[in-house]
Amino acid sequence: MRRYALSRFPSPRLVSIALGLLLALAFTFETTLSPGSAQEAKVQKLLFASAGFEDSNRFWMISRPDHLQYDPFLETLLEVDPKSGEYTPRLAEKWQASPDYKEWTFTLRKGVPFHFGYGQFTAKDVVHSHSLMMRPEATATLVGFWRQVDEVKAVNDYQVVFRFKRPTTVMPYAASRAGDLRIVSKAQWDKEGLEGFEKRPAGTGTYRYVGRQPGLSITFERVDNHYRGEKPAFKELEFRLAREESTRLALILSGEAQIADLPRELQKDALKRGMKIYTSSFPVDWMTVYLGGLYFLPGDTAFKPDVAWTKKPVRQALNVAINRKELLNTVFAGKGTPTYVTGWSAQSEGYNPEWASRFDQMYGYNPGKAKALLKEAGYGPGQLKFKILAFTEPGESEGPQVAEALGIYYKDVGVETEIEVLDWAKVREMFRKKTIGCCIWPNIISWRPSEEWIRISNYSKGPNHHYENEFIEKTYLAWAAAVNPGERQRLARAVADHLFEEFADIPLFWFANEVVANPKVVSEWVYPGLGAGRSTHFHLIKAAK
């Protein structure tokens, strides 16, 4: 029996990591400290080494994971409490829904200044920010949700109403730090237009924007008199983009970076050198392997019957070929819990506790069963070939390692694979345009309400087009229109049970978001992990004394 799947097939990527470790160990582990008061950080600039993101100031064109870059300076109407995960006031002090959930009214905070002297925040800025989500080129994760709004009306300077086309129960999530509606200045837009906004966007956060070097970094400076009275410990903040894991490790071991987003296989090396892991308050990320081309709605011209996993036995075979326990221990250092249905945690609407007792029988590791299922579907050894796409994003460092492990497991059952590393934007374009029937791809996605997950990924009018069929379409529409809690639970469970029974994808694990930090600089960081960008609440990072 193999002990470690990943040890059998060394790859160029793993060799590059090894070389990077040798380089990192060559650095002297010292942090230069500058004089400072007891209340302030000794190190004035905090550098976060990130796996990188699609860097742009146009938040309406950027997916939620990449909203890491906006969290320090662009705020949202609601907050996500870093300890409880509850939605709490931020730019809005109060909010309420009409009985039919078609109208949501927000009472806004007074006395909130925009950066760079663009005046006070009012309802007109909310209306303006929403209008950016309506632009033709908008591709943000929740654009489809925001386009369900019939009207955004400023009742007065400090009250705004969103009127939806249908009942909407997930508005607090969408309007919170977990969503993607960033509030920006209408006054700046009126004066400078898109060009001025892109050059220096004005927000209301505890940090203000300084500038970016595309593909390299984005920098911020502290707002010393923030309206909430919050004062970050560090005067400057920089996100340094470094796609290679070994480069991020080298940055933190050398002392050039104080925080790094590292895959769990490299965290142990950082811990040996005195670093510390900071973990989100909640297990908020799931990893699933998605299968391209599952477009079963009648008349969908993107459906191609020669895509192997349009056959249910193949989908089950690709599931039972994977040794999830081994994968968890080797790639994720044992830090995770099983995902039974993609997008559903125990707190999600429609969760079914029976999945846990049935999972091993249906999805459990069984290479012999995988071979038999492939034979049933007409595929002998070496006859099924496809690509596995891999990429990295902030908080998603393990994608390439999972892709390598999948290739090993599938080879063991007679399936030939090729791993192709692409930018996340390219992978996203492929599944949004339904041109990804060639491939499967592992992806780490953060928690959201289960209704919103299905709208984004399994509803034909959503953006992402994973597994789609008539049952999902019909049941989702009934669920989205329902407001009775019992009826919503019934419909949500029906959707999730269907995905479970049909092997709609390859669910793997839930786990917390983690980063590695230098404890000589950072003493504490409490963040929920639920925010867009995962690593959020940078103003709560406490400096070591």
N, C-alpha and C positions, 0 to 999 in steps of 0.2 A: 504493500500500500504506500502511495506517495505521502510524504509528510508535508511538503510545500510545493504546490503546483507551480508557483512562479520561478522556482529554482531550476526548472528543466530547460528552459529556453531563454538564455540571456539575450537581451536585445541591445541594439546600439544606444537606445535611450537609457537603459540601465547602466551601460558602460559610461555614458556621459555623466550620469549622476555620480558614479564612483569617482570619476575624475574631478567632478565639482567638489566632492567631499575632501579629496586630497588638497585641492586648492584652498578650501575653506579652513582646513586644519592648519594651513600654513600661516593664516592670519593670527596676529596677536590679539587675544581676547581682552580688550580694554575699552572702556567707554570714557571719552573725554568729558569731564564735568566742568561747567562754567559756574561762576558765583551766582547765587540766587537767594532769595529770602526763604524762610521756613515754609511759607504758604505756597510758594511757586516751585515749579520743577527746576532742578539743577540743570537739566538739559532743556534748553529753550525750544528746540525743534524736534518734533516727533516724526520719525519716518516709518511708514508702513509699507513693507515690500509685498506687493499684490501680484497675484497670478495674471492680472491684467483685465481689461474690459474694453468694450467698444466705446472709445472715449469721444464724447461729444457733449456740448452744452444743451443740445436739443433733447431735453428729457422726454418729449413726446414721441421720439423715434428710438428709444432705448428700452430694452427689456429689463424686468425687475432686478435680476442679479447684478446688472451693471449700474444700478442706481446707488451702489456704494459711493460713487464719485459725487453724488449730490447730497448725501446725508449730512455732511458737516454744515452746508450753507443754504440749502433750499428746504423749507419746512412744508409740512402738510397740515390739513385742518385738524386732524386728531393724532394723538400720540399712541404708542404701544408701550405700556408700562414695562420697564426692564426686568422687574421681578415677578409680577403677576401675569404679564401678557395681555392684560385687559386694555381696552380702548379708553383713553382718558383725554382731557382737554389739551389742546396745543394752540393752534391759531384760532380755533373755535372753542368757546367756553361751554356751550350747550348745543345739543342736537336732539331732534325728535322726528319720528315718522308719523305720517297720517295713518288712520286705521287700516287703509287698504295698501299701505306701503308703497304708494306711488309718488308721494311727496316727502322729501326730507328737508327740514328747516334747520339751518345752522346759525347760531348767534355768535358773532365774532368778537374776538378780543380787541379792546381799544388800546391805543398808545403803542402800537408796534411799528417801529421805523424800518424801512427798507435800507439796505446798505447803500453807501455812496450818495446819500442825500436825495433819494427819490421819493420822499414823502412817507406818509403813514399808510399802513395796510388797511384796506376797506373791501367792501363787497365787490366793487368793480374789478379788483385784482383776482378774485375767485372766478368771476365770469370770464375774464381774459384768459386765465390759466386753463380753464376748461375749453375755451375756444381753440387753444393750441392742440388739444387732443382731437379736435374735429378737422384739423388740416388734412388735405388729401394724402400727404406723404406720411402721416402719423402711423407708427408701427409699434408703439409701446404695448406692453403685455395686456393692459386693461383697456386699450382703445375701444374694443368692441363693447365693453361695459359702458364706457362713457358716452358712446354713441347711442345708447338706449335712452339718453336724456332728451326729452322733448324741448325743455327750456330750463335755463338757469337764470333766475330773476333776482336782481338786487332789490329787496323790499325797501331798504334804506342803507346807509353806510355800513351798518353792522349786523345786517340780517340778510341771508341769501337762501333761496329756495331752489332745490333741484326737483324738477317734475319729470318723472319717468314714464315711458310708454307702457310699462307693465309693473306688477308688484316687484319690489327689490328689497330683499331682506339683508343683503350682504354689504350695504352701503358703508357701515362703520369700518369694515375692513378696507374697502376701496379708498376711502377718504383718509385713512390713517397712514402712519409711517410704514406700514406693510404694503401699501398701495403705491401708485405711481403718479398721482396728481400733485405735482410740485407747484407751490404758489410763488409766482413771480410778479414783477411790477408792471402794471399797465402803463404807468407814467414813463418808465424807461422805454418801453416798446413804442409808445407814441412819439417820443423824442428821437430815438436812435434806431428803431426798427430792428430787424433780425441781425443786421451786421453789428450794431452796438451791443445787443444782447449776447451774441456769441463771443464778443471780445471780452466783456466783463459783466456777466449776469448778476443782477442784484437780487439777493435773497433776504431772509430774516433770521438766519441761523446763528448759532454761537460762534461759528467761524464765518469769515467772508472770503470770497473767491479772490485769488491773486493772479493765477494764470496756469496755463498748461503747455507742455511740450508734447504734441501728439505722439503717441506710442511710447513716451518716456515717463511723464510725470504730470501730476496736477498738484498745485500748492494752495494753501489757505493761511490766513492769519486770524488770530483771536479777536473777537469783538469784546472789548473790555467793559462796556456798559450795556450788556444785553438786557432786553426788556424783562426777561424772567429772572434776572439777577444771577444767572449762571455764568461762571467764569472758568473756562477750561484751564487745566493745570499747565498746558503747554502753549507757548506764545505762537508757534508755527506748527503746521501740520502738512506733511507731504505724503502722497501716495506715489510710490515708485513702481512702475510697471516692469515686471520681470517674469516672462513666460516660463523660463526654465526653473525647475524646482531647485536644482543645485545652485543657481544664481541667488535665489531668495535665501537659501540656507547660508551661503557665503556672506550675504549682506548682513544677516543678523549676527553671525558668529564674529564677523570683523568689527562689529559695533557701529557700522554705518547705518544700519536700520535697527530700530528698537522693537518692532513688531513684524511678524511675517506670517503669511498664509502658506502653510506647508502641508503636503500630503502626510498622512499618518505614518507612512513608512520612513519618513525622514525626521519626524518629531523626536524619535528616540535619540538621534544624533545631537539634536539641539539640547535635549534634556541632559545628556552627558556633559555638555559644555556649560551647564548652569542655567539654562533657560527654563521658563515656566509656561505651562499651557493654561490658557484662559478659555473657558467653555461657556457657550450660551446658556441661558437659564432654562431653555426647553430643547427637547429633541425635535428639531424643526425641519430637518432636511431628509428627503428620501432619495435613494438611488434606485432607478429602474432602467432596464434595457428596453428600448422601444423598437418596434418592428415596422418598417416602412411599407406602405402600399396596402394597408388594411382598410380599403374604402368600399364597403359593402352596400352602400345605399344604391337602390336601383337607378340605372342611367348614369352613374358616375363614370365618365370616360377615363379617369385616372386609374381605375381598377384594372389590373393586369393579372389574368388567371395563372400566368406562368411564374408569378412570385410565389415561392415555395410555401411560405408561412400563411398564405391565404387558406391553406389546409389546416384544420384544427390539430390533427396528429403531429404536424411539424411544429406548431407552436408549443404543444406540450413537450415534445422531444427536446426543443431548445431550452425549456425550463428544467427538465429532470436531468439534463446533461451537466448541470452546474452544481458543484459542491459548495453550497452557500456557507456552510460552517467553515470550511477551509478558506474560502475567499474572504470571509469576515476577519478571520484571524491573521491572514497574510497581508492583505491590503489595508485593512482598517484597524489593525492592532486589537481586534476583538471588541471594538467600541461601536456597538450598534445593536438594534433589535430587529426582528423580522418585519418586513412589509408584506402583508397578505394581499391587499388590493392597492394598486398605485393611487396615491392621493388620500388614502383613508388612514387616519390615526384613531386611537381609541376614543378621542374627543370629537371626532368628525360626525356630522349628521349622517345617519344611515349605517354606522359601523355595526358589523355583525360579529359577535364573539365566537360564533361557530366556525369561522374561517380558520382559527388557530388549530382546532382539533382535526380539521380536514386537510390542512395544508401539506403535511408530510406525505400523505397518501397520493395527493394530486400533483404536487410540485417537488417532492423530495428527491434528493440525489439518487439516480438509478441509471447508470450508463447502459446496462442491458436493456432496460425499458426504452431508453432513448433510441437505441439501435432498432428495436422492434417497431417502434412508432414510425421511424423514418422509412423502414422497409414497407410498412403498411401504406405509407404515402407514396411509395414508388421510388425511393431514393436508396440505392445501395452505397457501399463504402466509396468515397471519393466522388460521388455523383452530385452532391449538393455543395455549391460554392457561392460565397457572397462576401461582401465587405463589412468590416466593422469600423465605424467612424469614431474618432476620438478627438477631444479638445479639452482645453482647460479654461476656467473662468474663476473669478473670486469665490472662494469657498468650494470649488469644484476641482480640486487638484488631482483627484484619484481616477479621473476618466481614462487616461492612457493605461494605467496599471490594470484597471478592470478589463479594458479591451484586450490586453495581452493575456490575461487569465482566461477570458472567454475563448480566445483562439486555441489555448491549450486544451480546455475542456471539450471543445467541439472537435478538435483533431482526434481526441480519444474515442469519439463515437463515429468517426469516418466522415466528418464534415471539414471541408477546406475553406479557410478564411484568409482574408488579406486585411491588414490594419492600415487605415489611411488617416493621418492626422490633418485636420482642417481647422480653420478659424471657426469659432462658434457662430459667427454671423452667416457663414456659408452653410453650415448644417441647418441653422434655423430657416434660411431661405429655401432649402431643399424640402423640408417637411411642410413649410407653409405653401409652397407651390406644388406639392404632391409629386415631386420628382425624386423621391427617396426610396422607391420600391427596391432599389438595388441593395439596400443596406439595413443594418441595425446599428444602434448607437446607445451607449450608456450615458445617462444624464442625471445630475443631482439637482433637485428642484425643492424649493422651500414651501412650507405649509401654507395653505390657503383654504377657505371654506370649500367643502367638497362640491357644492353647486358651481362655484366659480371655476374649479378645476375642470369639471366636465364641460362647461361652456367654452373654456379655452382650448381644450384638447380633444374632445369627442363629439362636439356639436358641429354640424356641417357648416354653420355660419361663423364658427369660432376661427381663430387664426392658425391653430397648430395642426389639425388634421392627423390625429393618431388613429385609433380604432373607431370607425364610424359604421353604424347600421340603423335599420328602421326602429328596432326596439329602443336603442339609446336615444334616438332622435325624439320619438314620441313621448317616452317617459321623462326625459329631461324637460321638455316643454311643459308638461303637466306639473312637474316638480317646481320649475321656476315660477309658475303662475300661482302656486299654492301658498297660503299664508297660515293655515292651520298647522300647528306643530306636529300633530300625529300624522296627518296626511303627508307632510313633508318628510318625516322619518320613513314612512312606508315607501314612498317613491324613491328616496335616496338609496335605501337599502336594495330596492329592486334593481337599480342601475348598477350598484356595486356588486351584488350577487351575480349579475349577468357577466360583468367583466371577469369575475373570479372563475366562473364556470367555463368561460370561453377562452381562457388563457390569452387575454387581449394584449399582454406584454409580458415582460419578465421582471416581476417585482423582486427587489433584493432587501434593502435595509432602511431603517430609520436611524438617524444619529444626530447628535448635537453639533453645532458649528464650533470649530476650534481654531484658535490662533496661538502662535508661540510668541512670547515676549521676553525681553531682558528684565529680570526682576530688580536689577540695579537702577532701572529707569522707571519701570511701571510696577506699582504695588497692587493695583486692583482695577478690574474692568468688569462691570456688570452690564450685560446687554442681553436682550431677549432672544436674538436670533431670528425673530419673526419679521424684522424690518426688511424692506426691500434693500438688497445688498448684503444681507445677513449680518456682517460685522458693522454695527451701528452704534449710535450714542457715544461718539468720540469725546464729547464734552464730559463724560463720566469717567474717563480714564484718570486714575489717581497716580500722582508721581511718587516714586520712592523718596524717602527722606534721606 
